Structures are given as C-alpha cells and as structure tokens.
Amino acid sequence: IAMQQALAQLPPDQRAVIALCLAGDWSHADAAQVLAMPLGTVKSHVLRGRARLAEILGVRDDES
C-alpha cells in the first residue's frame, strides 16, 4: 500500500514509465514506443521517478 500511495504522488508520465520499466521490466525503448515519448524522456522519467519514490518511501536509492 505504501508503494501505491508513493506512485500516486508521481506525475502521470513518470508513473506510467515507472510502471512499465521498473515494475513491468520493459526496456526503455519499448516503453518509449508504447507511450509515444522520446527515449531520452523515458530515461529521465525513470531516473527522476525512482529518486522521487525513494524520497517518498524514505529509502536510499543507490542507482541514482
């Protein structure tokens, strides 16, 4: 439930990318194609979304 609440706090585009790439294990390229976003935007959303989730949940994000 904490993760659902944290995800709800992300902007919709970031939430979609996080759902596909992190939760769904999609490639950045596949997510970019399905969401009709540039690949660089998807990568940025993954980085920012992961950092924001870590901040909301109070955990360290060693990958950023």
GROMACS elastic network, one bead per residue, 0.5 to 0.9 nm:
[ bonds ]
;  ai    aj funct       b0    kb
    1     4     6  0.50585   500
    1     5     6  0.62387   500
    1     6     6  0.85555   500
    2     5     6  0.51433   500
    2     6     6  0.61056   500
    2     7     6  0.85859   500
    2    57     6  0.74429   500
    3     7     6  0.60055   500
    3     8     6  0.84841   500
    3    53     6  0.80927   500
    3    57     6  0.76000   500
    4     7     6  0.50962   500
    4     8     6  0.61604   500
    4     9     6  0.88692   500
    5     8     6  0.50861   500
    5     9     6  0.66877   500
    6     9     6  0.53382   500
    6    10     6  0.71331   500
    6    52     6  0.85877   500
    6    53     6  0.60840   500
    6    54     6  0.89655   500
    6    56     6  0.61512   500
    6    57     6  0.69035   500
    7    10     6  0.54368   500
    7    11     6  0.86149   500
    7    14     6  0.89180   500
    7    15     6  0.61743   500
    7    18     6  0.85101   500
    7    19     6  0.87823   500
    7    49     6  0.87261   500
    7    53     6  0.70224   500
    8    11     6  0.78561   500
    8    12     6  0.82992   500
    8    15     6  0.75186   500
    9    12     6  0.87990   500
    9    15     6  0.85054   500
    9    52     6  0.89532   500
    9    53     6  0.86024   500
    9    56     6  0.85827   500
   10    13     6  0.81131   500
   10    14     6  0.61366   500
   10    15     6  0.56220   500
   10    49     6  0.69517   500
   10    52     6  0.76194   500
   10    53     6  0.79453   500
   11    14     6  0.54180   500
   11    15     6  0.60993   500
   11    16     6  0.87292   500
   11    49     6  0.86471   500
   12    16     6  0.61463   500
   12    17     6  0.86875   500
   13    16     6  0.52106   500
   13    17     6  0.63379   500
   13    18     6  0.86391   500
   13    35     6  0.87446   500
   13    42     6  0.87897   500
   13    45     6  0.74836   500
   14    17     6  0.51754   500
   14    18     6  0.60268   500
   14    19     6  0.84616   500
   14    42     6  0.81194   500
   14    44     6  0.88101   500
   14    45     6  0.50607   500
   14    46     6  0.69039   500
   14    48     6  0.77906   500
   14    49     6  0.56893   500
   15    18     6  0.51365   500
   15    19     6  0.60304   500
   15    20     6  0.86449   500
   15    45     6  0.84067   500
   15    46     6  0.89589   500
   15    49     6  0.72340   500
   16    19     6  0.51382   500
   16    20     6  0.62925   500
   16    21     6  0.85721   500
   16    31     6  0.88028   500
   16    35     6  0.81996   500
   17    20     6  0.52248   500
   17    21     6  0.58302   500
   17    22     6  0.78346   500
   17    28     6  0.83686   500
   17    31     6  0.67033   500
   17    32     6  0.83758   500
   17    35     6  0.81610   500
   17    42     6  0.64370   500
   17    43     6  0.86538   500
   17    45     6  0.65495   500
   17    46     6  0.63783   500
   17    49     6  0.83007   500
   18    21     6  0.53323   500
   18    22     6  0.52263   500
   18    23     6  0.66024   500
   18    24     6  0.82724   500
   18    45     6  0.75476   500
   18    46     6  0.58946   500
   18    49     6  0.66059   500
   18    50     6  0.74454   500
   19    22     6  0.58907   500
   19    24     6  0.59645   500
   19    25     6  0.84735   500
   19    26     6  0.89280   500
   20    23     6  0.58344   500
   20    25     6  0.62874   500
   20    26     6  0.54863   500
   20    27     6  0.81940   500
   20    28     6  0.86341   500
   20    30     6  0.89591   500
   20    31     6  0.64612   500
   21    24     6  0.55419   500
   21    27     6  0.60243   500
   21    28     6  0.64021   500
   21    30     6  0.87905   500
   21    31     6  0.68718   500
   21    42     6  0.89961   500
   21    46     6  0.74957   500
   22    25     6  0.52637   500
   22    26     6  0.72624   500
   22    46     6  0.79858   500
   22    50     6  0.87152   500
   23    26     6  0.82081   500
   26    29     6  0.81849   500
   26    30     6  0.63248   500
   26    31     6  0.64062   500
   27    30     6  0.52098   500
   27    31     6  0.62880   500
   27    32     6  0.85624   500
   28    31     6  0.51656   500
   28    32     6  0.60589   500
   28    33     6  0.86385   500
   28    39     6  0.66662   500
   28    40     6  0.88830   500
   28    42     6  0.63255   500
   28    43     6  0.65939   500
   28    46     6  0.86616   500
   29    32     6  0.50604   500
   29    33     6  0.62483   500
   29    34     6  0.87394   500
   29    38     6  0.87502   500
   29    39     6  0.60680   500
   29    42     6  0.81749   500
   30    33     6  0.51507   500
   30    34     6  0.62197   500
   30    35     6  0.84945   500
   31    34     6  0.51789   500
   31    35     6  0.58542   500
   31    36     6  0.80745   500
   31    37     6  0.80294   500
   31    39     6  0.82547   500
   31    42     6  0.72312   500
   32    35     6  0.52763   500
   32    36     6  0.56025   500
   32    38     6  0.58791   500
   32    39     6  0.53347   500
   32    40     6  0.86125   500
   32    41     6  0.80295   500
   32    42     6  0.59900   500
   32    43     6  0.89132   500
   33    36     6  0.50787   500
   33    37     6  0.66331   500
   33    38     6  0.79873   500
   33    39     6  0.81463   500
   34    37     6  0.79525   500
   35    38     6  0.88783   500
   35    42     6  0.88763   500
   37    40     6  0.82537   500
   37    41     6  0.64236   500
   37    42     6  0.66623   500
   38    41     6  0.52866   500
   38    42     6  0.65704   500
   38    43     6  0.89038   500
   39    42     6  0.51610   500
   39    43     6  0.63289   500
   39    44     6  0.86942   500
   40    43     6  0.50962   500
   40    44     6  0.61574   500
   40    45     6  0.85821   500
   41    44     6  0.50375   500
   41    45     6  0.60792   500
   41    46     6  0.85926   500
   42    45     6  0.50645   500
   42    46     6  0.62094   500
   42    47     6  0.87390   500
   43    46     6  0.51350   500
   43    47     6  0.63520   500
   43    48     6  0.86663   500
   44    47     6  0.51896   500
   44    48     6  0.60359   500
   44    49     6  0.81719   500
   45    48     6  0.51675   500
   45    49     6  0.55251   500
   45    50     6  0.81175   500
   46    49     6  0.51480   500
   46    50     6  0.58679   500
   46    51     6  0.84187   500
   47    50     6  0.53341   500
   47    51     6  0.62013   500
   47    52     6  0.86072   500
   47    63     6  0.86329   500
   47    64     6  0.66568   500
   48    51     6  0.51193   500
   48    52     6  0.60260   500
   48    53     6  0.85399   500
   48    64     6  0.86640   500
   49    52     6  0.50504   500
   49    53     6  0.60557   500
   49    54     6  0.85285   500
   50    53     6  0.51565   500
   50    54     6  0.61784   500
   50    55     6  0.86100   500
   50    61     6  0.74963   500
   50    63     6  0.87776   500
   50    64     6  0.79924   500
   51    54     6  0.51537   500
   51    55     6  0.62170   500
   51    56     6  0.87100   500
   51    60     6  0.86795   500
   51    61     6  0.64554   500
   51    63     6  0.88226   500
   51    64     6  0.68403   500
   52    55     6  0.50111   500
   52    56     6  0.61395   500
   52    57     6  0.85298   500
   53    56     6  0.50706   500
   53    57     6  0.59787   500
   53    58     6  0.82330   500
   53    59     6  0.84290   500
   53    61     6  0.88898   500
   54    57     6  0.51776   500
   54    58     6  0.57381   500
   54    60     6  0.60775   500
   54    61     6  0.58486   500
   55    58     6  0.50539   500
   55    59     6  0.64374   500
   55    60     6  0.76861   500
   55    61     6  0.83608   500
   56    59     6  0.79813   500
   57    60     6  0.89864   500
   60    63     6  0.89542   500
   61    64     6  0.61194   500
